[in-house]
Amino acid sequence: AVDVVGSKFVGRMCLETCCSECEKVTGREETFLEVCVPVKTKADFDDEEPPSECEVFMSALCEEECLQGNNKYWCDACSHHNEARRSVHYPQLPHHLLIHVKRFSAYSRHMYTSKCSDAMPAPLQLSCFCRSCIGVQLLQQQQLLDRTANPYQRLAEGK
């Protein structure tokens, strides 16, 4: 029997946590059927030039979380709770990606939920954001920055 759901809709994600004190990184890989994205708008950015719809969406998709205060991370290496950074990476994306926009935020301190009714830009096409493609994109961006940041170096190299 062919597993239609598994072959078309299942991807793999890796949840990585980095202790702020010892810098030890722990990871847990699991499968997923949908990607949950918090609502973000262009107003959430401090940039002088407003980001594109794709940049807004991708920043929400790959946002890093800081674990601090009452939500500190238990580090096995340090043997106590520390502040940490948690991020999600996608080693393998499914053929068909389901995106769940999280419109509700829970506030445990006040014991209530809040609905966000802001419009979130959603591009019709996304660049691949699996771990290997993101690495290639970052390398290309850095190379472009290196070339444009120092034009005198290019002249010295004879380019």
Backbone bond lengths (Angstrom), bond angles and torsions (degrees), N, CA, C in turn:
res aa  C-N    CA-C-N  psi(-1)  N-CA   C-N-CA  omega(-1)  CA-C   N-CA-C  phi
1 A - - - 1.450 - - 1.525 109.63 -
2 V 1.313 116.13 139.70 1.459 122.28 -179.29 1.527 109.03 -89.51
3 D 1.323 116.48 130.91 1.461 122.25 177.79 1.528 108.21 -90.25
4 V 1.332 116.63 93.10 1.463 121.75 -176.29 1.527 110.77 -65.28
5 V 1.322 117.38 -44.18 1.466 120.58 -178.78 1.525 110.01 -63.92
6 G 1.317 116.44 -48.02 1.459 120.46 -178.56 1.514 113.36 -63.09
7 S 1.308 117.09 -38.10 1.463 119.83 -176.82 1.527 113.16 -78.66
8 K 1.319 118.52 -22.78 1.468 121.05 -175.40 1.528 114.88 -111.44
9 F 1.338 117.96 -28.64 1.462 120.23 -169.88 1.527 115.33 -118.84
10 V 1.329 119.48 -2.98 1.463 121.24 -176.49 1.526 110.11 -100.23
11 G 1.335 115.07 131.17 1.460 121.67 175.80 1.517 109.12 -125.89
12 R 1.327 115.92 177.49 1.466 120.78 177.77 1.524 108.98 -119.81
13 M 1.330 115.17 136.62 1.456 120.71 176.34 1.514 109.39 -126.89
14 C 1.317 116.24 153.34 1.455 121.76 178.91 1.523 107.87 -125.22
15 L 1.322 115.62 121.73 1.455 122.12 177.57 1.523 107.33 -95.36
16 E 1.329 117.43 114.51 1.464 121.86 -177.92 1.520 110.24 -112.26
17 T 1.334 115.13 136.62 1.455 121.68 178.54 1.519 108.41 -124.39
18 C 1.323 116.43 129.69 1.462 122.15 -178.83 1.526 109.04 -117.04
19 C 1.327 116.33 118.15 1.460 122.38 178.22 1.529 108.98 -66.10
20 S 1.320 117.18 132.16 1.464 120.84 -178.90 1.522 112.46 -73.82
21 E 1.328 117.38 -20.25 1.461 119.82 -178.37 1.526 112.38 -87.09
22 C 1.333 117.48 -53.85 1.470 120.02 -175.70 1.529 112.97 -101.19
23 E 1.347 117.50 -7.29 1.466 123.51 179.47 1.528 113.80 65.60
24 K 1.335 117.42 15.72 1.461 120.14 176.81 1.534 108.67 -72.91
25 V 1.318 115.44 134.98 1.463 121.15 -179.43 1.521 108.93 -107.52
26 T 1.316 115.71 126.97 1.460 120.71 173.95 1.519 107.67 -115.37
27 G 1.305 116.00 148.24 1.456 119.72 -177.98 1.509 112.28 -139.09
28 R 1.308 114.59 153.17 1.459 121.57 177.06 1.524 107.15 -137.94
29 E 1.309 115.90 124.51 1.457 120.35 -179.51 1.522 109.29 -102.78
30 E 1.322 115.46 140.27 1.462 120.54 178.03 1.520 109.85 -151.57
31 T 1.301 115.54 165.20 1.461 120.50 178.41 1.527 109.15 -90.24
32 F 1.326 115.79 158.68 1.464 120.40 177.84 1.518 110.00 -144.26
33 L 1.322 114.59 156.03 1.460 121.83 175.45 1.525 111.77 -108.54
34 E 1.325 116.46 -22.14 1.462 120.89 179.80 1.520 108.98 -145.90
35 V 1.317 115.79 156.68 1.457 122.12 176.44 1.521 107.12 -110.03
36 C 1.332 116.21 124.87 1.464 121.42 178.52 1.521 109.49 -91.09
37 V 1.322 115.98 129.10 1.460 121.91 -176.08 1.524 108.90 -124.61
38 P 1.351 117.39 124.38 1.467 118.72 175.40 1.524 110.36 -71.92
39 V 1.314 116.57 152.40 1.462 121.16 179.93 1.521 109.34 -70.17
40 K 1.316 115.77 127.91 1.463 123.17 174.36 1.515 107.66 -133.39
41 T 1.311 115.51 146.63 1.460 120.08 176.64 1.521 109.04 -126.67
42 K 1.312 116.67 171.88 1.467 120.92 178.90 1.527 110.89 -62.88
43 A 1.336 117.40 -24.47 1.468 121.35 179.50 1.532 111.74 -68.55
44 D 1.323 118.21 -17.33 1.466 121.93 179.54 1.528 112.47 -76.37
45 F 1.316 117.85 -5.07 1.458 122.00 -177.09 1.519 109.96 -106.61
46 D 1.326 115.93 143.65 1.460 121.78 -179.72 1.524 112.51 -94.93
47 D 1.304 117.51 1.22 1.460 121.38 -175.18 1.526 111.24 -64.23
48 E 1.341 114.73 147.79 1.462 119.57 175.46 1.523 110.48 -67.48
49 E 1.327 115.32 -40.75 1.458 120.58 178.17 1.527 107.93 -94.94
50 P 1.329 118.02 121.94 1.466 118.85 -177.59 1.533 111.45 -62.76
51 P 1.330 116.49 140.25 1.467 119.70 -179.88 1.525 111.43 -71.94
52 S 1.314 115.27 159.74 1.463 120.07 177.37 1.525 109.44 -74.33
53 E 1.321 116.21 166.46 1.468 120.50 177.54 1.519 110.73 -57.82
54 C 1.315 115.68 -41.09 1.462 120.36 -178.78 1.529 110.58 -64.82
55 E 1.334 117.95 -40.77 1.469 121.39 179.46 1.527 110.95 -65.18
56 V 1.322 117.57 -40.15 1.468 121.45 177.96 1.522 109.60 -62.42
57 F 1.307 116.20 -47.63 1.458 120.97 -177.36 1.525 111.37 -65.59
58 M 1.336 116.62 -44.26 1.468 120.20 -179.09 1.524 111.52 -66.35
59 S 1.322 118.42 -34.49 1.463 119.71 178.48 1.523 110.49 -67.66
60 A 1.325 117.29 -35.31 1.466 120.42 176.36 1.525 110.39 -69.87
61 L 1.305 115.89 -36.34 1.464 121.47 -177.48 1.522 112.45 -69.74
62 C 1.311 117.20 -36.91 1.466 121.90 -174.40 1.526 111.95 -114.33
63 E 1.308 117.40 28.35 1.457 121.66 -176.10 1.527 111.79 -68.26
64 E 1.324 115.36 139.19 1.461 121.67 177.09 1.524 108.64 -90.92
65 E 1.325 116.26 139.67 1.459 121.97 -178.05 1.526 109.00 -107.89
66 C 1.327 116.86 138.78 1.465 121.27 176.16 1.521 108.69 -100.89
67 L 1.320 115.85 125.07 1.462 121.35 177.97 1.521 107.38 -96.78
68 Q 1.329 115.97 115.20 1.463 120.55 -176.24 1.519 110.11 -153.44
69 G 1.314 116.89 175.05 1.459 121.50 179.44 1.520 111.57 61.45
70 N 1.327 116.51 -128.26 1.470 121.50 178.74 1.521 112.77 -73.83
71 N 1.309 116.86 -6.18 1.462 121.58 -176.54 1.534 111.63 -112.40
72 K 1.335 117.09 32.08 1.463 120.29 -179.23 1.519 110.88 -68.92
73 Y 1.310 114.59 158.98 1.459 123.91 -175.77 1.528 110.13 -95.16
74 W 1.331 117.11 134.84 1.460 121.10 175.22 1.523 107.95 -82.62
75 C 1.325 116.04 113.25 1.455 121.18 -179.67 1.523 108.77 -96.13
76 D 1.326 116.83 121.12 1.465 121.21 179.08 1.523 111.45 -66.75
77 A 1.322 117.62 -32.80 1.465 120.77 -179.04 1.531 111.30 -70.52
78 C 1.331 116.86 -39.27 1.473 121.30 -178.89 1.531 112.33 -88.58
79 S 1.314 116.82 -18.87 1.474 124.06 -178.21 1.529 113.57 61.34
80 H 1.316 116.51 34.84 1.466 121.30 171.64 1.528 109.36 -162.63
81 H 1.335 115.01 170.75 1.462 120.22 -179.90 1.526 110.26 -75.46
82 N 1.313 115.94 134.25 1.465 122.82 178.91 1.517 110.16 -133.96
83 E 1.312 114.96 162.01 1.456 119.10 168.62 1.523 107.44 -71.53
84 A 1.320 116.16 149.81 1.463 120.03 -177.21 1.522 109.71 -152.83
85 R 1.326 114.91 165.30 1.465 122.47 174.60 1.523 107.80 -112.72
86 R 1.311 116.16 133.69 1.465 120.74 179.25 1.521 108.64 -121.96
87 S 1.307 115.25 134.59 1.460 120.28 179.70 1.521 109.70 -139.31
88 V 1.311 114.55 160.33 1.462 121.41 179.16 1.518 108.07 -116.71
89 H 1.319 115.58 133.05 1.460 122.15 175.88 1.522 107.73 -123.80
90 Y 1.299 115.82 154.87 1.462 120.83 -176.59 1.524 110.30 -120.14
91 P 1.337 117.76 95.72 1.467 119.85 177.90 1.529 112.62 -64.66
92 Q 1.334 116.51 -31.86 1.465 119.61 -178.81 1.522 109.35 -145.34
93 L 1.319 115.87 123.06 1.459 120.95 176.80 1.523 109.45 -94.93
94 P 1.335 116.53 149.59 1.467 118.94 177.82 1.527 111.31 -75.05
95 H 1.306 115.13 165.20 1.469 121.00 177.50 1.529 110.10 -63.24
96 H 1.336 116.98 -41.25 1.468 123.33 176.87 1.524 107.34 -117.67
97 L 1.322 117.02 119.49 1.457 122.07 -176.50 1.524 110.57 -99.63
98 L 1.331 116.02 124.82 1.462 121.79 175.13 1.523 108.00 -98.14
99 I 1.325 116.49 127.77 1.461 121.19 -178.96 1.522 108.58 -115.19
100 H 1.325 115.17 125.18 1.461 122.88 179.15 1.527 107.43 -107.05
101 V 1.317 117.23 114.14 1.462 121.49 178.88 1.527 107.77 -86.08
102 K 1.339 115.23 118.57 1.473 120.97 -177.82 1.525 109.28 -82.72
103 R 1.303 115.62 106.49 1.461 120.79 -178.02 1.527 112.68 -94.51
104 F 1.333 117.57 -8.90 1.459 120.42 -178.58 1.520 110.12 -112.59
105 S 1.321 116.37 137.84 1.462 122.51 175.82 1.520 107.94 -117.70
106 A 1.313 116.56 133.98 1.463 121.31 178.95 1.519 109.05 -100.29
107 Y 1.305 116.07 134.43 1.457 122.26 177.46 1.522 107.46 -116.46
108 S 1.336 115.97 99.73 1.465 120.03 -173.93 1.517 112.30 -68.31
109 R 1.335 117.23 -31.47 1.464 119.62 -178.86 1.530 110.67 -62.55
110 H 1.327 116.53 -39.61 1.460 120.93 -177.30 1.529 112.58 -101.06
111 M 1.324 116.96 -2.54 1.464 123.20 176.48 1.534 112.79 58.03
112 Y 1.322 116.75 47.61 1.457 119.71 174.91 1.523 109.56 -147.29
113 T 1.325 114.90 166.27 1.460 120.55 175.36 1.521 108.49 -117.67
114 S 1.307 114.58 155.26 1.456 120.38 -179.08 1.525 108.49 -130.18
115 K 1.320 116.00 137.42 1.459 120.47 178.49 1.521 109.48 -97.74
116 C 1.313 115.54 130.94 1.457 121.45 176.44 1.526 107.95 -92.65
117 S 1.311 116.36 121.76 1.466 119.40 -179.25 1.527 111.90 -108.00
118 D 1.340 116.85 11.77 1.462 120.51 176.78 1.527 110.14 -67.96
119 A 1.307 115.20 148.80 1.463 120.04 175.71 1.523 108.48 -79.72
120 M 1.304 116.45 132.69 1.460 120.96 178.23 1.518 108.69 -108.93
121 P 1.329 116.71 126.25 1.462 117.69 178.35 1.519 110.64 -65.85
122 A 1.297 116.16 134.34 1.464 120.88 179.29 1.526 108.42 -131.60
123 P 1.316 116.63 111.51 1.467 119.03 -179.74 1.526 111.29 -69.30
124 L 1.311 115.82 152.47 1.461 120.21 178.57 1.522 111.48 -76.70
125 Q 1.332 116.96 -23.72 1.461 121.26 177.21 1.516 108.74 -130.70
126 L 1.328 115.45 140.32 1.459 121.87 177.03 1.516 109.44 -118.61
127 S 1.318 115.65 144.12 1.461 119.15 169.99 1.518 107.39 -71.66
128 C 1.305 116.21 154.78 1.458 119.97 178.29 1.526 108.73 -63.70
129 F 1.323 117.27 132.69 1.457 120.85 -179.54 1.523 112.00 -119.35
130 C 1.346 116.16 24.28 1.459 118.03 174.06 1.528 107.77 -70.03
131 R 1.300 116.69 161.98 1.463 121.37 -172.00 1.534 112.97 -57.46
132 S 1.313 117.94 -42.29 1.468 119.34 -177.45 1.529 111.32 -68.52
133 C 1.322 118.38 -39.15 1.472 120.75 179.66 1.521 111.36 -70.34
134 I 1.322 117.84 -38.97 1.466 121.25 178.02 1.523 109.62 -61.64
135 G 1.330 117.49 -41.57 1.464 121.04 178.55 1.517 111.75 -60.87
136 V 1.323 117.31 -42.79 1.468 121.64 178.80 1.527 109.85 -66.07
137 Q 1.339 117.50 -42.41 1.466 120.98 -179.77 1.528 110.89 -63.68
138 L 1.339 117.52 -42.05 1.462 120.59 179.32 1.524 111.11 -64.90
139 L 1.322 116.80 -40.13 1.461 120.95 178.36 1.530 110.42 -63.38
140 Q 1.329 117.34 -43.67 1.462 121.03 179.06 1.527 111.13 -64.58
141 Q 1.344 117.16 -40.11 1.461 120.36 178.10 1.530 110.51 -63.70
142 Q 1.336 116.92 -42.40 1.460 120.68 -179.83 1.526 110.77 -64.80
143 Q 1.336 117.00 -41.46 1.461 120.25 178.38 1.527 110.79 -63.16
144 L 1.325 116.87 -40.01 1.460 120.85 178.08 1.526 110.44 -64.82
145 L 1.334 116.86 -43.08 1.464 120.39 177.62 1.522 111.09 -62.60
146 D 1.324 116.43 -41.62 1.462 120.16 179.63 1.526 110.99 -61.78
147 R 1.333 116.30 -40.43 1.467 120.13 -178.92 1.519 112.12 -69.95
148 T 1.340 116.83 -38.15 1.463 119.36 -177.15 1.521 112.22 -84.78
149 A 1.327 117.93 -23.22 1.466 120.53 -176.55 1.521 112.15 -73.45
150 N 1.319 118.04 -32.23 1.455 120.18 -176.36 1.531 110.55 -131.36
151 P 1.338 117.38 82.02 1.467 119.26 -178.87 1.524 112.59 -67.70
152 Y 1.339 117.58 -24.09 1.465 120.63 179.85 1.517 111.60 -68.67
153 Q 1.332 116.13 -30.76 1.462 119.67 177.84 1.527 109.93 -65.65
154 R 1.339 116.91 -38.40 1.465 120.26 178.39 1.523 110.31 -63.69
155 L 1.342 116.62 -39.40 1.460 119.81 178.98 1.529 110.86 -65.42
156 A 1.331 116.23 -39.73 1.463 120.52 179.81 1.523 111.28 -66.13
157 E 1.347 115.79 -32.17 1.462 120.08 179.25 1.521 111.41 -81.58
158 G 1.328 117.05 -5.94 1.459 121.13 179.29 1.509 113.48 79.61
159 K 1.321 118.19 26.87 1.474 121.69 -178.55 1.498 110.98 -104.17
